[in-house]
Protein backbone atom coordinates (compact mmCIF):
# COMPACT_ATOMS: atom_id res chain seq x y z
CA UNK A 1 0.00 0.00 0.00
CA UNK A 2 1.65 3.22 -1.13
CA UNK A 3 1.39 6.86 -0.17
CA UNK A 4 2.78 10.11 -1.53
CA UNK A 5 4.36 11.28 1.72
CA UNK A 6 5.85 7.88 2.60
CA UNK A 7 7.37 7.59 -0.87
CA UNK A 8 8.66 11.15 -0.64
CA UNK A 9 10.41 10.41 2.65
CA UNK A 10 12.00 7.29 1.20
CA UNK A 11 13.23 9.18 -1.86
CA UNK A 12 14.75 11.91 0.31
CA UNK A 13 16.57 9.37 2.49
CA UNK A 14 17.88 7.34 -0.44
CA UNK A 15 18.79 10.32 -2.60
CA UNK A 16 20.63 12.34 0.04
CA UNK A 17 22.49 9.89 2.27
CA UNK A 18 24.24 7.51 -0.09
CA UNK A 19 28.01 7.11 -0.38
CA UNK A 20 29.08 9.81 2.10
CA UNK A 21 31.94 9.61 4.63
CA UNK A 22 30.75 9.74 8.24
CA UNK A 23 31.46 13.43 8.87
CA UNK A 24 29.53 14.48 5.75
CA UNK A 25 26.83 11.91 6.49
CA UNK A 26 26.14 13.45 9.90
CA UNK A 27 25.67 16.90 8.35
CA UNK A 28 23.44 15.55 5.58
CA UNK A 29 21.35 13.57 8.09
CA UNK A 30 20.72 16.74 10.12
CA UNK A 31 19.39 18.45 7.01
CA UNK A 32 17.15 15.50 6.15
CA UNK A 33 15.50 15.20 9.59
CA UNK A 34 14.92 18.96 9.71
CA UNK A 35 13.14 18.79 6.36
CA UNK A 36 11.08 15.73 7.28
CA UNK A 37 10.27 17.16 10.73
CA UNK A 38 8.93 20.46 9.40
CA UNK A 39 5.34 21.27 10.50
CA UNK A 40 4.13 21.30 6.91
CA UNK A 41 5.54 17.81 6.26
CA UNK A 42 5.68 15.51 9.30
CA UNK A 43 1.95 15.43 10.19
CA UNK A 44 1.09 14.38 6.63
CA UNK A 45 3.64 11.56 6.80
CA UNK A 46 2.38 10.32 10.18
CA UNK A 47 -1.25 10.58 9.01
CA UNK A 48 -0.52 8.26 6.08
CA UNK A 49 1.30 5.80 8.34
CA UNK A 50 -1.53 5.82 10.90
CA UNK A 51 -3.93 4.97 8.07
CA UNK A 52 -1.93 1.81 7.32
CA UNK A 53 0.23 3.07 4.46
CA UNK A 54 3.62 1.41 4.10
CA UNK A 55 4.44 -1.66 6.20
CA UNK A 56 2.66 -1.32 9.55
CA UNK A 57 3.30 -4.96 10.50
CA UNK A 58 7.03 -4.67 9.83
CA UNK A 59 7.32 -1.29 11.55
CA UNK A 60 5.36 -2.50 14.59
CA UNK A 61 7.87 -5.32 15.09
CA UNK A 62 10.62 -2.70 15.41
CA UNK A 63 8.69 -0.30 17.65
CA UNK A 64 8.75 -0.58 21.44
CA UNK A 65 9.16 1.09 24.82
CA UNK A 66 12.90 1.58 24.94
CA UNK A 67 14.97 0.44 27.91
CA UNK A 68 16.49 3.96 28.07
CA UNK A 69 13.17 5.60 28.88
CA UNK A 70 11.15 6.64 25.82
CA UNK A 71 8.72 5.28 23.23
CA UNK A 72 10.33 4.40 19.92
CA UNK A 73 8.14 4.25 16.78
CA UNK A 74 9.64 3.20 13.47
CA UNK A 75 8.26 5.39 10.68
CA UNK A 76 10.35 4.44 7.64
CA UNK A 77 12.44 1.26 7.43
CA UNK A 78 15.18 1.82 4.87
CA UNK A 79 16.74 -1.60 5.32
CA UNK A 80 20.23 -1.75 6.79
CA UNK A 81 21.10 1.83 5.83
CA UNK A 82 18.36 4.21 7.06
CA UNK A 83 15.94 3.96 9.98
CA UNK A 84 13.65 6.94 10.58
CA UNK A 85 11.90 6.90 13.94
CA UNK A 86 9.86 9.08 16.24
CA UNK A 87 10.98 9.19 19.88
CA UNK A 88 8.35 10.23 22.43
CA UNK A 89 9.45 11.30 25.91
CA UNK A 90 6.70 11.55 28.56
CA UNK A 91 7.62 13.70 31.60
CA UNK A 92 6.66 12.18 34.90
CA UNK A 93 6.18 8.67 33.54
CA UNK A 94 8.17 5.70 34.79
CA UNK A 95 11.57 5.53 33.13
CA UNK A 96 11.43 9.08 31.78
CA UNK A 97 14.53 10.18 33.66
CA UNK A 98 17.97 10.56 32.21
CA UNK A 99 19.34 7.75 30.08
CA UNK A 100 22.54 5.89 30.66
CA UNK A 101 25.44 7.39 28.73
CA UNK A 102 25.85 5.55 25.44
CA UNK A 103 26.90 5.66 21.80
CA UNK A 104 25.21 4.18 18.72
CA UNK A 105 25.78 1.57 16.05
CA UNK A 106 25.79 4.17 13.26
CA UNK A 107 25.77 7.95 12.74
CA UNK A 108 22.59 9.72 13.79
CA UNK A 109 20.66 12.96 13.61
CA UNK A 110 17.80 14.16 15.78
CA UNK A 111 15.32 17.01 15.29
CA UNK A 112 13.06 18.26 18.08
CA UNK A 113 9.49 18.46 16.84
CA UNK A 114 7.80 19.30 20.15
CA UNK A 115 8.95 20.13 23.69
CA UNK A 116 12.57 20.39 24.79
CA UNK A 117 15.30 17.76 24.83
CA UNK A 118 18.23 17.98 27.23
CA UNK A 119 21.51 16.37 26.18
CA UNK A 120 24.99 15.85 27.60
CA UNK A 121 28.11 14.80 25.71
CA UNK A 122 30.95 12.88 27.38
CA UNK A 123 34.43 11.62 26.59
CA UNK A 124 36.47 8.86 28.30
CA UNK A 125 39.08 9.92 30.86
CA UNK A 126 42.19 8.15 29.65
CA UNK A 127 44.75 9.15 32.32
CA UNK A 128 44.88 7.82 35.86
CA UNK A 129 43.76 10.38 38.41
CA UNK A 130 42.04 12.40 35.69
CA UNK A 131 38.83 12.82 37.67
CA UNK A 132 35.47 12.62 35.97
CA UNK A 133 32.34 10.58 36.55
CA UNK A 134 32.72 7.03 37.87
CA UNK A 135 30.72 4.56 35.78
CA UNK A 136 30.27 0.88 35.02
CA UNK A 137 30.94 0.08 31.37
CA UNK A 138 28.82 -2.42 29.45
CA UNK A 139 28.73 -3.60 25.87
CA UNK A 140 25.14 -3.79 24.68
CA UNK A 141 24.15 -6.09 21.83
CA UNK A 142 21.03 -7.89 20.64
CA UNK A 143 20.33 -11.58 21.13
CA UNK A 144 20.25 -13.63 17.95
CA UNK A 145 16.86 -15.25 18.46
CA UNK A 146 14.57 -12.83 20.35
CA UNK A 147 16.34 -9.52 19.72
CA UNK A 148 16.44 -8.71 23.44
CA UNK A 149 19.04 -6.31 24.82
CA UNK A 150 22.11 -8.12 26.17
CA UNK A 151 24.48 -6.31 28.55
CA UNK A 152 28.01 -7.65 28.94
CA UNK A 153 30.08 -6.04 31.74
CA UNK A 154 33.29 -4.53 30.37
CA UNK A 155 34.78 -3.03 33.55
CA UNK A 156 34.93 0.29 35.37
CA UNK A 157 35.34 3.60 33.55
CA UNK A 158 35.55 7.33 34.12
CA UNK A 159 33.92 9.90 31.85
CA UNK A 160 34.27 13.66 31.50
CA UNK A 161 31.32 15.92 30.67
CA UNK A 162 32.14 18.02 27.59
CA UNK A 163 28.78 19.63 26.75
CA UNK A 164 25.43 20.26 28.40
CA UNK A 165 22.73 21.66 26.11
CA UNK A 166 18.99 21.95 25.63
CA UNK A 167 17.30 21.69 22.22
CA UNK A 168 13.93 23.38 21.79
CA UNK A 169 11.41 22.60 19.08
CA UNK A 170 12.83 23.48 15.67
CA UNK A 171 16.44 22.68 16.60
CA UNK A 172 18.50 19.51 16.39
CA UNK A 173 21.90 17.87 16.30
CA UNK A 174 23.92 15.17 14.58
CA UNK A 175 26.46 12.79 16.10
CA UNK A 176 28.97 10.26 14.78
CA UNK A 177 28.46 6.68 15.92
CA UNK A 178 31.20 6.79 18.56
CA UNK A 179 29.94 9.94 20.37
CA UNK A 180 28.97 9.32 24.01
CA UNK A 181 25.82 11.11 25.09
CA UNK A 182 22.56 10.90 27.01
CA UNK A 183 19.28 12.73 26.55
CA UNK A 184 16.10 13.39 28.51
CA UNK A 185 12.82 15.27 28.42
CA UNK A 186 13.68 18.78 29.63
CA UNK A 187 10.19 20.28 29.53
CA UNK A 188 6.92 19.85 31.42
CA UNK A 189 5.22 18.72 28.20
CA UNK A 190 5.76 15.59 26.15
CA UNK A 191 8.83 15.91 23.93
CA UNK A 192 8.86 14.44 20.43
CA UNK A 193 11.98 14.03 18.30
CA UNK A 194 12.45 12.75 14.77
CA UNK A 195 15.46 10.43 14.90
CA UNK A 196 17.49 9.07 12.00
CA UNK A 197 20.20 6.41 12.13
CA UNK A 198 22.01 6.06 8.84
CA UNK A 199 25.08 4.58 7.17
CA UNK A 200 26.21 1.18 5.95
CA UNK A 201 28.87 0.44 8.58
CA UNK A 202 26.69 -0.48 11.56
CA UNK A 203 28.56 -1.85 14.55
CA UNK A 204 27.41 -5.03 16.28
CA UNK A 205 27.30 -3.45 19.75
CA UNK A 206 27.12 -0.13 21.56
CA UNK A 207 28.90 1.08 24.69
CA UNK A 208 26.69 1.85 27.69
CA UNK A 209 27.95 3.59 30.83
CA UNK A 210 25.88 3.49 34.01
CA UNK A 211 26.78 5.92 36.76
CA UNK A 212 28.38 3.86 39.52
CA UNK A 213 26.42 5.53 42.36
CA UNK A 214 23.05 5.13 40.66
CA UNK A 215 23.81 1.54 39.72
CA UNK A 216 24.76 0.69 43.30
CA UNK A 217 21.43 2.11 44.50
CA UNK A 218 19.60 -0.04 41.92
CA UNK A 219 21.48 -3.20 42.86
CA UNK A 220 23.27 -3.68 39.54
CA UNK A 221 22.04 -4.49 36.03
CA UNK A 222 20.36 -7.54 34.56
CA UNK A 223 22.38 -9.34 31.88
CA UNK A 224 19.41 -9.29 29.50
CA UNK A 225 16.40 -6.99 29.13
CA UNK A 226 13.36 -8.14 27.17
CA UNK A 227 12.33 -6.09 24.16
CA UNK A 228 8.57 -6.29 23.58
CA UNK A 229 7.59 -5.25 20.06
CA UNK A 230 4.26 -3.55 19.55
CA UNK A 231 1.24 -5.24 18.07
CA UNK A 232 0.00 -3.66 14.83
CA UNK A 233 -3.14 -2.27 16.49
CA UNK A 234 -1.05 -0.76 19.29
CA UNK A 235 1.43 0.70 16.81
CA UNK A 236 -1.30 2.38 14.74
CA UNK A 237 -2.88 3.77 17.91
CA UNK A 238 0.48 5.20 18.96
CA UNK A 239 0.81 6.86 15.56
CA UNK A 240 -2.62 8.46 16.06
CA UNK A 241 -1.47 9.76 19.44
CA UNK A 242 1.74 11.04 17.87
CA UNK A 243 -0.25 12.82 15.19
CA UNK A 244 -2.33 14.57 17.85
CA UNK A 245 0.83 15.67 19.66
CA UNK A 246 2.60 17.12 16.65
CA UNK A 247 -0.54 18.69 15.20
CA UNK A 248 -1.10 20.58 18.47
CA UNK A 249 2.42 22.02 18.68
CA UNK A 250 2.76 25.75 18.57
Residue, then its C-alpha position, 0 to 999 in steps of 0.5 A: x500500500x503506497x502513499x505520496x508522503x511515505x514515498x517522498x520520505x524514502x526518496x529523500x533518504x535514499x537520494x541524500x544519504x548515499x556514499x558519504x563519509x561519516x562526517x559528511x553523512x552526519x551533516x546531511x542527516x541533520x538536514x534530512x531530519x529537519x526537512x522531514x520534521x517540518x510542521x508542513x511535512x511531518x503530520x502528513x507523513x504520520x497521518x498516512x502511516x496511521x492509516x496503514x500506508x507502508x508496512x505497519x506490521x514490519x514497523x510495529x515489530x521494530x517499535x517498542x518502549x525503549x529500555x532507556x526511557x522513551x517510546x520508539x516508533x519506526x516510521x520508515x524502514x530503509x533496510x540496513x542503511x536508514x531507519x527513521x523513527x519518532x521518539x516520544x518522551x513523557x515527563x513524569x512517567x516511569x523511566x522518563x529520567x535521564x538515560x545511561x550514557x551511550x553511543x550508537x551503532x551508526x551515525x545519527x541525527x535528531x530534530x526536536x518536533x515538540x517540547x525540549x530535549x536535554x543532552x549531555x556529551x561525554x568523553x572517556x578519561x584516559x589518564x589515571x587520576x584524571x577525575x570525571x564521573x565514575x561509571x560501570x561500562x557495558x557492551x550492549x548487543x542484541x540476542x540472535x533469536x529474540x532480539x532482546x538487549x544483552x548487557x556484557x560487563x566490560x569493567x569500570x570507567x571514568x567519563x568527563x562531561x564536555x557539553x550540556x545543552x537543551x534543544x527546543x522545538x525546531x532545533x536539532x543535532x547530529x552525532x557520529x556513531x562513537x559519540x557518548x551522550x545521554x538525553x532526557x525530556x527537559x520540559x513539562x510537556x511531552x517531547x517528540x523528536x524525529x530520529x534518523x540512524x544512517x550509514x552502511x557500517x553499523x557496529x554489532x554493539x554499543x557502549x553503555x555507561x551506568x553511573x556507579x552511584x546510581x547503579x549501586x542504588x539499583x542493585x546492579x544491572x540484569x544481563x538481558x532486558x526483554x524487548x517487547x515489540x508492539x502489536x500492529x493495532x497498538x502501533x497504529x494507535x500510537x501513531x494516532x497519538x503522535x499525530x495529535x501531539x505534533x498537530x497541536x504544537x505551537 
